[in-house]
Amino acid sequence: MSGALAGRSAVVTGASRGIGRAVAQSLAAAGARVALVARSEARLAVLADELARHGEAPLVLPCDVHDAVQVRATAERAAAAFGGVPDVLVNAAGVFALAPIDATDPDDFARAVDANLVGPFRMLHAFVGGMRARGTGHVVTIGSIADHATFPENGAYAASKFGLRGLHEVLRAELRGTGVRATLVSPGPVDTALWDAIDPDARPGFTPRAKMLRAADVADAVLYAVTAPPNVNVDLVRLTPT
């Protein structure tokens, strides 16, 4: 298949919906062979069928990033299918909920941090060593405006996303000079299903969904970063609605 990413492979977490789905579509359209990672095998199968109609069939890898054993097995299956560690890893899986700090259940807080911060770390731990040993690769982390700005009711989400930005910066420092690149994409509000339970249109001070970024906008930023010349590292991309 032709395209800017022809001959390259990519693993995308959170690929069953929202930003992860759009990223998987974009990378596949650019010629990459994509491994789709998410908890819902049924949703992944629907996307896989769609992508197969337009190019090479993607790899479907159901996996819960909360589970270290599943993550390791997923990494092994991807490496076996691709003939080695993938060229690109995109950490797009995550959860989002709003509540004041005193109304946030500690277990819910822990689950948010595990999904948004520890889960991406598990994926990094599984793939980055192989990329470093090979001397090439690209890790893309999907952050948020909440990784550098604070908002009420955002305690769990902001804590996890600020931590994720810190993890990215440490990763970038450790990978400098290795041939492995790292990019943080931090979008403002994006119109995905994560907003369904919140209904921002009915809440003063929130961006209406019609004025939010689209998942495809974030996917375009990811594609821009991973197709930059090999001597260029796109450290950070921040996206806001116009």
N, C-alpha and C positions, 0 to 999 in steps of 0.2 A: 504494500500500500504506500502511496506517495504522501508527502506532507512533511512539515518541519520536524516532526517527531518520528518519522518512519524509521523502523529498526530499533526503536527504544521502547522500554517497558515502564509501566507506572502502576503503583498501588495507591488506591484512593479509599480512605475510610469515610464512613458516613455517606456512602455512595447511593443509598436507596432513596434519598430525597434531598431537596433543598440545594444548598451550595455544593455538597459532595456529588450529587447527581449531575449538576451542571458542569462541574469540573471534569468528571469522568467523560461526559459527552464531548467536551471541548478537546480533551487530550486524545480521545479516540478519533475525532474528526481530523486532528492534526497528524494522524498516522501511528500513534502509539498503541501498543498492545496493553490493555488495561486490566488490572485485577480489581474487581469490585468487592469492597469489604463493608459489611453492615450486619446488624443482627437479623434482619428480615430476609430470609432466602427467597421468599415469594416476590418481594419488591425487587430484589436484585435480578431475579429471573426475568421479570418484565423489562427492566432496563437492558439486560443482556440480549434479549430478543430484538429489541429496538436497534441496538448498536450493531448486531450481527447482520441486520438487513442492509447496512451501509458500509460494512467493512469486516474486518476479522472479528470472530466471536471473542468476547472478553472472557476472562476467568472469573467465576463466581465463587467467592470465599466467605460464606457466612461466619461471622465472628463477633463476639462481644468483647470490646476493648477493656471491659472491667475484669476480664478473666485472663491472667497471665499465661495459663496453659494454652488457651485458645489462640492467643496472640502468637505464641511461639510456633504452634502448629501451622498457623496461617503463613507466617514467614517462611517456614520450611516448604510449604506447598507452592508458594509464589516462586521461591528460588528454584524449585524443581521444574516448574512449568516454564520459567523464563531462561533456564540454563545458567542461573546465577542470581545474585542480588539485583533487584530492579534498579533502573536508572533514576526513577523519580518516586518519592514517597510524599503523598499529600495527606496531612492530618486534618480532616474536616469534620470528624464525628464530634458531637457535643450535645449538651442539653441547655435549656434556658427556661428559667422561671423567675417570677418576681415576688418578693415578700419583704416586709420590714425585718430587720435583724431579730427583733424580739418575737416575731411571728414565724421565724424560720426554724423548722425542726432540725436539731443537730444532725440527725440521720440524713435528711434531705441535703443539708449543707455538705456533708461528707460525700454523698453520691454525686453532687455537682462537681466537686473538686476531683473526684475519681474519674468522672467522665471527661471533663474538660482539660485536666492537667495530667493526672496519673496515666490515663489511657494513652494519650499521645506520647508520654514518656515510655510506656511499654513498647509502643511501635518503634520509637527511636532506638531503644535498647536492642530490639530484634534486628534492625536493618542497618544502622549506621556503621557498626563495626565492619561489615562486609563492604560497604561503600568506601570506607577509609582504606581498607586493605587493597581494594582494586584501584583506588586513586581517582575515582569519578563517582558522581551521583549528585542528586539534588533533593533536599528536604524542603517542603513548603508547609508552613504552619498557618492555618486559618485562625487569625485572632479576631479582634472586634474593637470597635470604638471603646468598649469597656475594658480594654487592656491598657488604656492610657487616660481615660476620663472617668469620673465617678458620677453616679446617679443614684437617687433614692431607690430603695427596694432592690438594689443590685448586689447585696452583700455576697451571696454565694457565687454569682456569675462573675462579678468583678474580681473577687479573690482568686478564682480559678484562672481567669484570663490575664490578670496582672502576673500571676505566677507563670503562665504559659509564655508570656512575653519575656520574662526573665530566663526561662529555660531556653528559649530561642537564642537570646543573646549569649548565653554560656556556650551553646552549641556552635554558634557562629565563630566565637573566639577559639574554641577547640579545633574547629575544622579549617581555620585559616591556613592556607598554604598546602592543604592536603589534596586539592583537586575536587573536593566535595563542597557544594554550595548550599546555602541555607537562606531562605526567604520567609519573612513574616508578612502576610497580607491581612491588614486590619481594616475591615469595612465598617462604615456606619450601618444604620438599620437596613436590613435586607428583607424583602417581602418573601417569606417562606412560611411553611406550616407552623413553625415555632411560635408565631404570633396568634395562631387561631384561638387559643384559650385566653389570650390577654385582651384582644380587641382594642388595639391602640387608637382606632378611629373614634372610640367613645371615651378616651381618656385625655383630659387636658394636658398639654405639654409634650405629648407623644407625636412622633412623625406619622401622619396618615399613611396607610399602606400604599396608596396610589403614588405617593411621593418618595417612597423608599427605593433603594437600589434593587436591582433584580439579581437573582442568583447568577445569571449569565454575565453580569458585569464583573462579578468576583472571579468567575471562571476565566474571563478575558485577561484579568490581571495575573492569574496563575500561569496562563499560557505565555504571556509576555515574559514573565520571569524565567520560565524553564526553557524558553527558546532564545534567550539572550546569548551573545557570543560566549564561548567557553572562558574567556579572560575577564568576563564581567559577572560580578555577583550583585544581584538586586537584593540589597539588605532588607528593605522595608517598602511596602506599598500601602499607603493609607487612602481609602476611598470614602467619599462623602457624596450625598445627593447634591445636584446643582440647585 
